[in-house]
């Protein structure tokens, strides 16, 4: 099993979710985050005063899936979330050693139930 963590632009979230669903991935976690990388800062105005924005709003998608789905999933995220500009985001892949079902307390190595909408 692997965990994919993708940090993307918020305005690309809907398109990315549609892309993931098109390859059968329906199980994921989404968090609103802020961060910075190569994307340049911008100027903001609050009560008539200028300030520099150094942290940018992003969305973090977390997906746990079988090894055989990783490459296809990464290609779909890149294709859905890419604008070609600095600040498009990053994708990280981590190994998952074990997973447990909280309801049953049993080890859950059948992660493919989250692919193709199975429960």
Residue pairs with C-beta under 8 A, 6 or more apart in sequence:
1 64
1 65
1 66
1 67
1 95
1 96
1 99
1 109
1 111
2 64
2 65
2 66
2 67
2 70
2 93
2 94
2 95
2 96
3 62
3 63
3 64
3 93
3 94
3 95
3 96
4 61
4 62
4 63
4 64
4 65
4 70
4 73
4 74
4 77
4 91
4 92
4 93
5 60
5 61
5 62
5 91
5 92
5 93
5 94
6 16
6 60
6 61
6 63
6 77
6 81
6 89
6 90
6 91
6 92
7 33
7 35
7 58
7 59
7 60
7 89
7 90
7 91
8 16
8 58
8 59
8 61
8 77
8 81
8 88
8 89
9 58
9 59
9 81
9 83
9 87
9 88
9 89
10 32
10 57
10 58
10 59
12 59
12 80
12 81
12 83
13 30
13 59
15 80
15 81
16 61
16 76
16 77
16 80
16 81
18 80
19 76
19 77
19 79
19 80
20 26
20 28
20 63
20 73
20 76
20 77
20 80
22 76
23 69
23 72
23 73
23 76
24 115
24 116
24 117
25 63
25 65
25 69
25 73
25 114
25 115
26 114
26 115
26 116
26 117
27 63
27 64
27 113
27 114
27 115
28 61
28 62
28 63
29 61
29 62
29 63
30 59
30 60
30 61
30 62
31 59
31 60
31 62
32 57
32 58
32 59
32 60
33 57
33 58
33 59
33 60
34 55
34 56
34 57
34 58
35 55
35 56
35 58
36 54
36 55
36 56
37 86
37 87
37 90
38 86
38 87
39 56
39 85
39 86
39 87
40 86
41 52
41 53
41 54
42 52
42 53
43 50
43 51
43 52
43 53
44 50
44 51
44 52
44 53
45 51
56 87
58 89
61 77
63 73
64 96
64 99
64 111
64 114
65 73
65 111
65 112
65 114
65 115
66 111
66 112
66 115
69 115
70 93
74 91
74 93
77 91
78 91
81 88
81 89
82 88
96 111
98 107
98 109
99 107
99 108
99 109
99 111
100 106
100 107
100 108
101 107
101 108
112 118
113 119
